[in-house]
């Protein structure tokens, strides 16, 4: 009498082989696409060129990437997730009560990842790719860093904010802050949320200026400037 377990294992083996082959193919495509990204930028990506480098017919890749935009979307999602992994891991290693340490971890992890992956960082935070419209698939990966920032802001008391608007917040700005969706929006005090939005923009502005050459010849070694910028952010948030 045949062993049903042996029969089941035999049925599953080819699927396992196919799954591994598919995973390897997609990994090779991602690797080569990143090399092309470094050489010619996002507008120069080509599914056909990658297939040629892999020694495959274009049709073999079009099943997975029917267009250049589909390939771009994969690279964008991968990049956001790699940055998200780096930030979440760094911030999670801090004591929950150490708000300053958590923000420093977030900021330094963002900068370190960007410096180690400048082409991928430019893909997600640089100039938009002409003709490309990011699909919904990119939204959740793109919000991972700001989700960590939102968790940090949630632990900041509005009573201790040393930096506030000198006059009442304009109604239009109040409405915009109230309309911000989660993870950064929600039940935050408006003054905390306002500072959070500006700190978020400033963090990526600092990284962009360094990575894209704006600081060249002035802050060629931007370590001290970046550290001072974080200190100013924490001072504004009333966190020591």
N, C-alpha and C positions, 0 to 999 in steps of 0.2 A: 504494500500500500504506500503510495507516495507521501512524502513528508510535506504537509501543507506549508510549514514554515520555510522549508527549502524552496518551494515553488514561489512563495511570496518574495523571498530574498532575491531570487533570480529575476522576478518581474521588476523589482526596484532598482537593481544594479545599473541597468542602462540609463534610468532617469538620473541616478546619482552622477554618472559619468557625464551626461549631457549638461547637468546643472553646473558641474565643476568647469566644464569646457566653456560654457556661457559666461560664468563668472570671470574666468581667465581672459576671455575675449574682451569683456567690458573693461576689465582692469587695464588691458593693453591699449584699448582705445583711449581711456582716460589719460594714461601716461603719455602717449604720443600726442594727444590733443593739447596737453599742457606744454609739451616741448614746442609745438607749433604756436601756441599762445605766446610763449616767450620770444619766438623768432619773428612772428609777423602780426601779433595782436589778434584780438577777437574777430575783427572783420575779415581776417585772412584764413579763418578756420574753414576746412573743407572735408566733408565726410568722404568724398571721392579720394582726396589726397591721403587721408589716413588709411583707407582700404588699400590703396596702392602700396603704402609703406608696409602694411601687414601681409602683402602678397595675396589679398583677397579681391574678389569681384565686388564692385560697389553694391550690388544687390544684396550681398551677404550682410552688409552693415545697415542698409536702408530698412531692414526689418526692425532694427532697434532704434535707429536714428533716421527717420524719414526726411529730415532736413537739417541744415546747419543750425537752425534755431533749437531743435531738439537736443543737439549735442551741446550747444551753449547752455541750455537749461540744466543739463546734467552737471556741467562744470560749475555753474553758479550755485546749484544746490550743494554740491560737494564742498565748495569753498566756504559757504555760509556754515555748513555743519562742522567743518574742521575748525573754523574760528570759534563756533559755539562750544565745541568740545574743549578747546583750549581755555576759554574763559570760564566755563562751568567748573572744570577740574581745578583751576587755580583758586576760584572763589570758594569752592566747597571745602578746600583745605584749611580755611580760616575759621576761627571761633566765631559763632553767630553773633556774639556780643561785640566783636571787634569790627565795627562798621567801617572805620578808617582803613583797616587792613583789608577788608573785603573789597572796598573800592579801589585801593591800590592794586590788589591782585587782578581785578577786572581790567584796569587801565594798562598795567604792564603786560598782561597776557595778550591784550589786543595789539599793542605795539610790537611785541615780540613775534607774534604770528605774522603780522603784516611785513615785518622786516625779513622774516624767513621765507615768506611766500609773496614777494612783491607783485608778480604777474597775476596771481589769483586775487590778491587784494585789489589791484587795479580793475580787475574784471567786475568786482561787486561794488566798489566804492569810487571808481574812476569815471571817466566820461562814458555816457551811454553808448551802446553799440548801435550804429545807424540801422534802422529797419527792424530792430528787435524789440518785442514787447514781452516783458516777463510774465509768464503765466501764474496762476494761483499756486502752483506747486512750490514756488520760491518763497511764498509769504512766511510760512511757519519757520523754515530754516533762517530766514532773514531776521526774525524777531528774537532769536535765542539770546543774543547779547543784551538787548534792551530788557528782556525778561529778567535777567540777573540784576540789571540796574534797578528795575522796578522793585525787586525783592529788597534791595539795599535801601531804597528810598522809603519803603514801607516801614522801616525800622527807625526812621529819623523823626524826632518830635518837632512839630512846627513851632513849639514854644521856644526852642533854643536857636532859631534861625537868626543870625546876626545881620544877614543881608536881605533886605526887603525893598520893594518899590517905595520910593519916597511919596508917591501919590497913589490914590486908589487905582487898582487895576482896571483898564478900560473894559467896558462890557463886551466888546468884540473879542478881546483876548480871553476873557473869562469863558465865553461861549466856546471858543476854540479849544481851550484846555479841558472843559467839561465834555467835549465831543471826542477827545482822544480815546481810541479803543484800548482794551487791554492788550498787552500786559502793562504798558506804562500808564494807561489811564485808569479810571476806577474811582476809588474813594480817597484819593490823596488830597491833602490840603493843597489849595491852589498855589500857594507860595512855594511849597516843597516841590510840587510838580513843575512849576515854572523854572525853578533852579535845576531840576532834574533834566528838563529838555535842553536847557542851555549848556549844562555840563556834558550831556551826551553829544551835542553838536560840536562842542569845543574839543572833546576828546578825539573825535575822528578828524576834526580840522587840524589838530596838532600832528596826528599821524600822517595825514595827507600832505601837509606842508613839508614834513621831513622826507617822506617817501618820494614825493614828486618833485623835489628839488627846490622848493621855495626858500628853504633855509640855507641853501648852499652858500658857502664863503662867509656866512655869518654864524650859523650854529652847525658847523660840520659835525661836531660831537654834540648831539642834542640831549644827552642823558641828563645833564643838570637842568636844562630848560624843561624837559618833560617832568622831572621830579618836582620842580618848583610849580609847574602848572597843576599837578595833582594836589600839592599843598594848598594852593589857592582855591581849588574846587572844594576841598574839605573844609577850609576856613569859611567859605561862603555857605556851606551846608551846616555849619556849626558843629562839625565833627572833629575831634582831636584824637 
